[in-house]
């Protein structure tokens, strides 16, 4: 197994094996090729958020668990969505940003993305990337399941402190 796998890739594989699905069976259920499942599990292709949401429903686990934001598979009752409502997600992102009292520019900097992406997310014109969703959750302490609508309950998560590149450079040079 590739040692560089992310927690998402590890959990996707682990859940498939725990539920005794072959890659071919899972591919058939999700509607993708077996080769794509193999690529996802081995870290050679990114998994779109809409595909991860399908995994949640199939395995009856939270999005927070698959993204590595939680280590438990059962926390509360979830209503698994079938399709990602971009307007709903945008409303939640805007709510989080406003609660943090940040402009789109400052919010984007905090999660290391472009202001234009935040703008498009907030107005429901662009699918949020899995990476940006995970960054928002880790930086501001919100559940991914809450943001996408798997639960109406506002689940708060511990905020993960990140070391900035500048701090690493300072530490190395001192």
Secondary structure, DSSP 8 states (H G I E B T S, - for coil): --TT--HHHHHHHHHHHHTT--HHHHHHHHTS-HHHHHHHHTTSS---HHHHHHHHHHHT--HHHHTTS-S-S-SS-----SS--HHHHHHHHHHHHHHTT--HHHHHHHHTS-HHHHHHHHTT-S---HHHHHHHHHHH-B-HHHHHTS-SS--B--------HHHHHHHHH-
